Structures are given as structure tokens and as C-alpha cells.
Amino acid sequence: MRADLHVHSTASDGTDPPAEVMRRAARAGLDVVALTDHDTVAGHAEARAAAGPVALLPGMELSCRLDGRSLHMLAYLFDADQPELAAELTRIRDDRVLRARAMVDKIAGLGVDVSWEQVAAIAGQAVVGRPHIARAMADSGAIASPREAFTRDWIADGGRAYVGRYALDPVRAIDLVRAAGGVTALAHPRAGRDTWVTNEQIARLAAVGLVGLEVFHPDQSEAERARLIALAHDLALVPTGGSDDHGSLTDYRLGGETTSGEAYQDLLSRVPRPA
């Protein structure tokens, strides 16, 4: 069994529509795909209609903040209409727009020919994010590719054009998802800018209801994976995996990292039972 539990579509900052994501998943020989767009479930209906032989696991990547730093939480099998969770998602998405506008203003002030209208056109109906801004910068010729925007020169955390935004405390995120009938897994804790997350912080999240730990991710080394597997074992967390595919932005790596069948079943077994 092959389950990719971290995938994005044009509902947030991926480049392929949800239906095409599911078709690609079938071609990649996947059995399960979790569509985990940022702070939204807007792509689920389209993905479900196009699922074909691939099972869709409803998911989302929640924006969190811990000790003043960005942290991502994968959520699965929750009721997105649960009032408290729905209200927080609306607040997060609204603040994403305010933040993106402010970042565009900073970038323009640094001499780059970009506008909010360009970024909004790239995002369309999607939840706006930094990759949309990066694509506008690449289109302007200021950088050679969107990836070059994610440096301290531009829009990486702490960069010249970076602007913070509203995000959930991870403990609250875990509580909200659990109250909505779902489970959470900490996304890529040893990848890129997330390497600051300590084992002690992860243990505290496990103690309040975190269920999974994303071990298998393209940006985590084999050495880090080994350490994360040991940590997951010690904390009784499910070791999950996913490609974090964003379509052309990540060179179409859907299915490149997966969750084992055993871990997938373990994850499902931990979904809260209705009272």
C-alpha cells in the first residue's frame, strides 16, 4: 500500500487543480492521497469527484506559530464545518491576504516590478501564499525561478520583504482538530527552516494530543529520518510520510515519499470516536 499524505493543489499554492492531482496520483500508482492545502478544504469536492482508483483522505495543512516561529500542522479526517475550527480558518485566510499585500508593497519598494493585481491573478480563487508572490517575482524577471524568492534577500522568514501573519498556537490547533473529529501530525519538523523544532517541543505536543510525526519528506535527510523514527517510537506517534508536492514548483514529485500501510492504518485507528 502506498499513501502520500501531504499534497497541494491550486486550492492553495500548488500548480495543478485537485482533479489533476488525483489523476497524477493514479498514474503514480498511489492507493491513498491526502489533499492538504494550506488552511482550506476548498479542493476536496473536486478531488473526490476525480478520485478514480485512488482513495482521498481529507486533509489540510494548518498554519501555526510556536515561540514566534512558523510551524505547520497536518490535519486529517476533521469536520471543516465545526464552528470554532471554521472561524479560525476564516481568520487565517483573511490575514493571509493582508500579509500578502504588505509583502508585495515591500517587494515593490525594493525595486521589483510586481503588483498585488499580478499576485491575485496568479492565486485566483486559491488561498494566497508566498509561492504566488514568488511566481510573480519570477515573472517580473527579478529572480530566475520562484525558489530564489525564499531567501533572506526576499520573502524567507526574517527576509527584507517578509511580513508575519496570524497563525494558531499548535496546542490550540491540535485541540480544534480533535474537537472536529480529526487527528494531527506535525509537518516536516527537520526540513529547511523548520529544523529549530526541538524534541522537547514535539514531546509537549504529543502530550496534548498530537498523533503523527512526518518522518518521510523530500527535504529531510536519512540521518534526520532515523532520529525522527526513534522519536516517534519513544512518543508513540505515527511516523507518516508525504511528498509535499506542489506540482511544477516541486518538479512533480507526487508519490516520491509515502506512508506505510501499517502507519496509515494506525493513523486511522486514532481518529476520535463520536461521543
Protein Blocks (a to p, Z undefined) as FASTA:
>chain_A
ZZdfbdcdfklmmfbdfklmmmmmmmnopabdcddbehiaklmmmmmmmnmmaccddddd
ddddeehiacddddehiafklmklmmmmmmmmmmmmmmmmmmmmmmmmnopacdfklmmm
mnmmaccdfklmmmmmmmnopambfklmmcfklmgghiakbccdddddfklmmmmmmmno
pacddehklgcjlmmpcfklmmmmmmnopabdcfbcfklcfklmmmmmmmmmmnopacdd
dekighjmnopaghkaccdfklmmmmmmmpccdZZ
